[in-house]
Amino acid sequence: MLTTPLQMFLFAVAGWLVQEEHAKLALLDWTGVTVAGSNEPLAQKLLKYSEFLGGNKQSSVLGHRMKMSVTQAALVNGSSSHAHDFDDSHGVFRGHPSASIFASLFALAELENKSGEDFLTAYIIGLHSALAVAECNGEEIYMKGLHNTSVLGIIASAAASARLLGLNEEQTLNALGIATTQAFGLKCSFGTMCKPFHAGHAAEGAVTAVLLARDGFTGAHDILEGPNGLFEAMGGTANEDALANLGKKWGIKQLAVKYHASCHWTHSPIEAGLAIQRDNSLRYQDIESIEIVVSEIALKTADIQQPETGLQGKFSIPYCAVNALVTGKTGIDAFTNDAVANPEIKALISKTTVRITEELGSVFAASAIIKTKDGKTYTAEIDVMKEFPGVSEKAVKVKQKFNDIIIPILGKEKTSAVTNAILALEDMDNINQLLDIARK
């Protein structure tokens, strides 16, 4: 059994968890990438779609001075947060948990006037519930072509939202059943607007699930492990160790903040190439050839050889590695249609190959082998998921990333005010206090 122990975990864990510092940094990072993505074409199209549908003005759309229905706000904010693929990820989850969790929580917390403490606790509980499910099936379903940000994201978001709304045990089981029966999303959508849409749809579906469950709508109580349930249909089996660790082992410390605006499977190749360039004062003009060596799962996810759009560039190991060597820029501006059309980058990509090996230290690792025109060969192996900074070091990096993204949009004074408010969120009686600061 898994669904019932998961529900019991959501219902029982106290709200004073020490993981709050990590959760607040996750929220700061999510807020930054969400505002940055709020004016992307895909976000604009979702705004237009939501306005066409109409509805009650219940919850705020970040980056815009407007409200939409609670489900529409979750959809738009969740999609915006994943628009640049700059949001955090988790190795066990095999995807981006915060994108949908925070989107659903923000929409509901604003509507229901929940406190900052309630908000942070719900996020932590939702994240770790999803990690427990991912321990049962995360890699298996990912390798089948399913997008965990969507499939597991809706479960994570429903778990968090059920906790936030204070659903009882029966309602929580129903909410998980309603959410999980909606779980889907295919990786063939990577490089299109549908990838970020997966995160938004997961948030929207979770909000729908908990609101229906609160009103007595029913769902399967063994939706994960039961006959014809998630595991039987998509793969996986109940992991007793994962169940035993619920409330004891906290994976939030392994939540990986992104410092390159591309698929996380491209980050080790980027860093391996940059390490060679930095350590050997190498000019990209002197490179004869590049070979990138990665795991099978990395190449299956980011296998576009010559991207034609900025969205495709995020899922191209050759482009990401070469672009970093040529321009040194790996943020949002590195993944525009103009950026991927750079003739110098295209020329070096034509000299770049990617191959699979099982001999790396982990599936997240990558090695780069660069040969220069004077006959020299340089190699480096990097695993960006091997070590994670402590909360103090992480805080410095996340604040800098947030400032880099948000100061050009909001200015220094408002950016500082929003930062301080998020980092003191547990002291807020109502999440609307944070939104009021952002609107000023």
C-alpha positions in Angstrom: 0.0 0.0 0.0 1.2 3.5 -0.7 -1.7 5.9 -1.2 -3.0 5.6 2.4 0.4 6.0 4.1 1.0 9.0 1.9 -2.3 10.5 2.9 -1.5 9.9 6.6 1.8 11.7 6.2 0.0 14.7 4.7 -2.5 14.8 7.5 -0.1 14.2 10.5 3.2 16.1 10.1 3.6 19.2 12.2 4.2 22.6 10.7 7.4 23.7 12.4 9.8 21.9 10.0 13.4 23.1 9.9 13.3 22.8 6.1 11.6 26.2 5.9 14.9 28.0 5.0 15.3 25.8 1.9 11.6 26.3 1.1 11.8 30.1 1.2 14.8 30.0 -1.1 12.9 27.7 -3.5 10.0 30.2 -3.4 12.4 33.1 -4.1 13.8 31.3 -7.1 10.4 30.3 -8.4 9.0 33.8 -8.1 11.9 35.1 -10.1 11.6 32.7 -13.0 7.8 33.0 -13.0 7.9 36.8 -13.4 10.6 36.4 -16.0 8.4 33.9 -17.9 5.1 35.8 -17.6 5.6 37.7 -20.8 6.8 34.9 -22.9 4.6 34.0 -26.0 3.3 30.9 -24.4 2.2 32.8 -21.3 0.6 35.5 -23.4 -1.4 32.8 -25.2 -2.6 31.2 -22.0 -3.6 34.7 -20.7 -5.6 35.2 -23.9 -7.2 31.8 -23.5 -8.1 32.4 -19.9 -9.6 35.8 -20.6 -11.6 34.2 -23.4 -13.1 31.7 -20.8 -13.8 34.5 -18.3 -14.7 33.7 -14.7 -14.4 35.0 -11.2 -11.3 37.2 -10.4 -10.0 35.1 -7.5 -6.2 34.8 -7.7 -3.3 36.9 -9.0 -1.3 36.3 -12.2 2.4 37.0 -11.3 4.0 39.6 -13.6 0.6 41.2 -14.4 -1.7 43.4 -12.5 -4.7 41.1 -12.9 -6.6 38.3 -11.3 -8.3 35.3 -12.9 -10.1 32.3 -11.5 -8.2 30.2 -9.1 -7.6 27.4 -11.6 -6.7 29.7 -14.5 -4.2 31.5 -12.2 -2.6 28.2 -11.3 -2.4 27.3 -15.0 -0.8 30.6 -16.1 1.6 30.9 -13.2 2.7 27.3 -13.4 3.4 27.5 -17.1 5.2 30.9 -16.8 7.5 29.4 -14.1 8.6 26.7 -16.5 8.7 28.9 -19.6 12.5 29.5 -19.5 13.3 26.0 -18.1 15.2 28.0 -15.4 13.2 26.6 -12.4 14.6 24.1 -9.9 14.7 20.4 -10.4 15.3 17.3 -8.3 17.3 14.2 -9.2 14.9 11.7 -7.6 11.8 13.5 -9.0 13.4 13.5 -12.5 11.7 16.8 -13.1 10.7 20.2 -11.8 8.6 19.9 -8.6 8.4 23.5 -7.5 6.8 24.8 -10.8 3.4 23.3 -10.2 3.5 23.1 -6.4 4.0 26.8 -5.9 1.6 27.7 -8.6 -1.3 25.8 -7.0 -0.4 26.9 -3.5 -0.2 30.6 -4.5 -3.6 30.5 -6.2 -5.3 28.8 -3.3 -3.5 30.6 -0.5 -4.5 34.0 -1.9 -8.1 32.9 -2.3 -8.3 31.3 1.2 -6.2 33.9 3.0 -3.7 31.4 4.3 -0.6 32.3 6.4 3.0 32.1 5.3 3.6 29.3 7.7 0.8 27.3 6.3 2.1 27.9 2.8 5.7 26.8 3.5 4.6 23.7 5.4 2.3 22.7 2.6 5.1 23.1 0.0 7.5 21.0 2.1 4.9 18.2 2.6 3.9 18.2 -1.0 7.5 18.0 -2.2 8.4 15.1 0.0 5.2 13.2 -0.8 6.1 13.5 -4.5 9.7 12.3 -3.8 8.2 9.2 -2.1 6.2 8.4 -5.2 9.2 9.1 -7.4 11.2 6.6 -5.4 8.6 4.1 -6.6 8.4 4.9 -10.3 10.3 8.2 -11.2 13.0 6.8 -13.4 10.9 4.1 -14.9 8.1 6.3 -16.2 10.7 9.0 -17.3 12.5 6.4 -19.5 9.2 5.5 -21.0 8.8 9.0 -22.4 6.5 10.5 -19.7 7.3 13.9 -18.3 7.6 13.7 -14.5 7.0 17.4 -14.1 3.5 16.7 -15.2 2.8 13.2 -14.0 4.4 13.5 -10.6 3.8 17.3 -10.5 0.1 17.0 -10.2 0.4 14.5 -7.3 2.9 16.8 -5.6 0.6 19.8 -6.1 -2.5 18.0 -4.9 -0.7 16.7 -1.8 0.5 20.2 -1.0 -2.8 21.8 -1.7 -4.7 19.3 0.4 -2.5 20.1 3.3 -2.9 23.9 2.7 -6.7 23.6 2.7 -6.8 21.3 5.8 -8.7 18.5 4.1 -9.6 15.6 6.3 -8.4 12.1 5.7 -11.2 11.0 3.4 -11.0 14.2 1.4 -7.3 13.9 1.0 -7.5 10.4 -0.4 -10.1 11.6 -2.8 -8.0 14.6 -3.8 -5.0 12.3 -4.6 -7.3 10.0 -6.6 -8.8 12.9 -8.6 -5.4 14.4 -9.3 -3.6 11.2 -10.2 -6.2 10.1 -12.7 -5.4 13.3 -14.6 -1.6 12.6 -14.6 0.0 12.7 -18.0 2.5 14.5 -20.2 4.9 13.3 -22.9 8.5 14.2 -23.4 8.1 14.4 -27.2 6.7 17.8 -26.3 10.1 19.1 -25.2 11.2 22.1 -27.3 7.6 23.3 -27.7 5.2 25.4 -25.6 3.7 22.2 -24.3 6.6 21.4 -21.9 5.9 24.5 -19.7 2.2 23.9 -20.2 2.7 20.5 -18.5 3.7 22.3 -15.3 0.7 24.7 -15.5 -1.7 22.0 -16.3 -0.5 20.0 -13.3 -1.1 23.0 -11.0 -4.5 23.6 -12.5 -5.5 19.9 -12.2 -4.4 19.8 -8.6 -6.4 22.9 -7.7 -9.4 21.3 -9.4 -8.8 18.1 -7.4 -8.7 19.5 -4.0 -11.6 21.8 -4.5 -13.8 19.0 -5.8 -12.6 16.7 -3.0 -13.5 19.3 -0.3 -17.0 19.2 -1.7 -17.3 15.4 -1.5 -16.2 14.4 -5.0 -14.7 11.0 -4.9 -11.6 9.3 -6.4 -9.9 6.0 -6.1 -8.2 5.5 -2.7 -5.6 3.1 -4.1 -4.9 5.2 -7.2 -1.1 4.6 -7.1 -0.7 0.9 -6.2 -4.1 -0.5 -6.9 -5.2 -2.7 -9.9 -5.2 -0.5 -13.0 -3.6 2.3 -10.9 -0.7 4.5 -11.7 2.1 1.9 -11.1 0.3 -0.8 -13.1 -0.5 1.5 -16.0 2.7 3.5 -16.2 5.3 1.5 -14.2 6.6 1.3 -10.7 6.0 -0.5 -7.5 5.6 0.5 -3.8 9.0 1.2 -2.3 8.9 0.3 1.4 12.1 2.2 2.2 10.5 5.4 0.7 7.4 4.9 2.9 9.5 4.3 6.0 11.4 7.6 5.3 8.3 9.8 5.1 8.8 12.4 7.8 12.3 11.3 8.5 14.4 11.9 5.4 14.0 15.3 3.8 15.1 15.6 0.2 14.5 19.4 0.0 18.2 19.9 0.6 18.9 18.2 -2.7 16.6 20.5 -4.6 18.8 21.8 -7.4 18.6 25.5 -8.3 19.4 26.2 -12.0 22.1 28.6 -13.1 21.7 27.9 -16.8 18.3 28.4 -18.5 18.2 25.0 -20.1 17.3 21.4 -19.4 19.2 20.2 -16.4 20.6 17.3 -18.4 22.6 19.9 -20.4 24.3 21.5 -17.3 27.0 18.9 -16.7 28.1 19.2 -20.4 28.1 23.0 -20.1 30.2 22.9 -17.0 32.6 20.3 -18.4 33.3 22.4 -21.5 33.7 25.6 -19.4 36.1 23.9 -17.0 38.4 23.0 -19.9 38.1 26.5 -21.3 38.8 28.2 -18.0 41.6 25.9 -16.9 43.5 26.1 -20.2 42.7 29.6 -21.4 41.2 28.1 -24.5 39.7 30.2 -27.3 36.7 28.7 -29.1 38.3 29.7 -32.4 41.1 27.2 -31.7 38.8 24.2 -31.3 39.0 21.5 -33.9 36.4 19.2 -32.4 34.3 18.5 -29.3 33.0 15.2 -28.0 30.4 15.2 -25.2 29.9 11.9 -23.3 26.7 11.5 -21.4 24.3 8.9 -20.0 21.5 7.4 -22.1 18.8 9.3 -20.1 20.6 12.6 -20.7 20.8 12.2 -24.5 17.2 10.8 -24.8 16.0 14.0 -23.1 18.2 16.7 -24.8 19.0 15.1 -28.2 18.3 18.0 -30.6 21.5 18.4 -32.7 20.9 21.7 -34.5 18.1 23.7 -32.8 16.1 26.1 -34.9 14.3 27.9 -32.1 15.3 29.1 -28.6 12.9 26.5 -27.0 14.7 23.7 -29.0 18.1 25.1 -27.9 17.2 24.3 -24.3 17.1 20.6 -25.2 20.2 20.5 -27.3 23.4 19.2 -25.6 25.5 20.4 -28.5 24.0 23.9 -28.6 24.2 24.4 -24.8 27.8 23.2 -24.6 29.0 25.2 -27.6 27.1 28.3 -26.8 28.7 28.5 -23.4 32.1 28.2 -25.0 31.4 30.8 -27.7 29.4 33.5 -25.7 29.9 32.6 -22.1 26.2 33.4 -21.7 23.8 30.6 -20.4 20.9 32.6 -19.0 17.6 33.6 -20.5 19.1 35.6 -23.3 21.1 32.6 -24.6 17.9 30.8 -25.6 16.2 33.1 -28.1 15.7 32.4 -31.8 18.4 34.9 -32.7 20.9 33.3 -30.3 20.5 29.8 -31.8 21.0 31.2 -35.2 24.5 32.5 -34.4 26.7 31.3 -37.3 29.8 30.8 -35.1 27.8 28.6 -32.8 26.3 26.6 -35.7 29.8 26.1 -37.2 31.2 24.7 -34.0 28.1 22.5 -33.4 28.9 20.9 -36.8 32.2 19.8 -35.2 30.5 18.5 -32.1 29.4 14.9 -31.4 27.5 13.4 -28.4 27.8 9.7 -27.4 26.4 7.6 -24.7 28.4 5.7 -22.0 27.6 3.8 -18.9 31.0 4.5 -17.4 30.4 7.9 -15.9 30.1 8.4 -12.2 26.3 8.9 -12.4 23.6 9.5 -14.9 23.8 13.2 -14.3 27.6 13.4 -15.1 29.1 14.3 -18.4 32.6 14.5 -19.8 33.9 16.8 -22.5 36.8 16.0 -24.8 38.0 19.0 -26.8 40.7 18.7 -29.5 42.4 21.9 -30.7 43.8 22.8 -34.1 47.4 22.4 -32.8 46.8 18.8 -31.9 46.2 19.0 -28.1 43.4 17.2 -26.3 41.7 18.3 -23.1 39.2 16.4 -21.0 37.0 17.1 -18.0 34.2 15.3 -16.2 31.6 17.2 -14.2 28.5 16.1 -12.2 26.4 19.1 -11.3 24.2 17.0 -9.1 27.0 15.5 -7.0 27.2 18.1 -4.3 24.6 20.6 -3.0 25.5 23.9 -1.2 24.4 24.5 2.4 21.6 26.9 3.0 23.9 29.9 3.5 25.8 29.4 0.3 22.6 28.6 -1.6 21.0 31.8 -0.3 23.8 34.0 -1.8 23.5 32.3 -5.2 19.7 32.4 -5.3 19.5 36.0 -4.2 22.0 36.9 -7.0 20.0 35.0 -9.6 16.8 36.7 -8.4 18.4 40.1 -8.6 19.8 39.5 -12.0 16.3 38.5 -13.3 14.0 40.9 -11.4 15.9 44.2 -10.9 15.6 45.0 -14.6 11.8 44.4 -14.3 11.0 45.8 -10.9 14.0 48.0 -10.0 16.3 47.6 -6.9 13.9 48.9 -4.2 10.9 46.7 -5.0 13.2 43.7 -5.7 14.7 44.1 -2.3 11.3 44.5 -0.7 10.0 41.3 -2.3 13.2 39.4 -1.4 12.9 40.4 2.3 9.2 39.5 2.4 9.7 36.1 1.0 12.6 35.3 3.3 10.4 36.3 6.3 7.3 34.5 4.9 6.7 32.4 8.0 5.9 35.6 9.9 3.1 36.6 7.6 -0.5 36.1 8.8 -1.8 36.2 5.3 -0.1 35.4 2.0 -1.8 38.5 0.5 0.7 40.6 2.4 3.4 39.4 0.1 1.3 40.1 -3.0 0.5 43.6 -1.7 4.3 44.3 -1.4 4.8 43.1 -4.9 2.0 45.2 -6.3 3.2 48.5 -4.7 
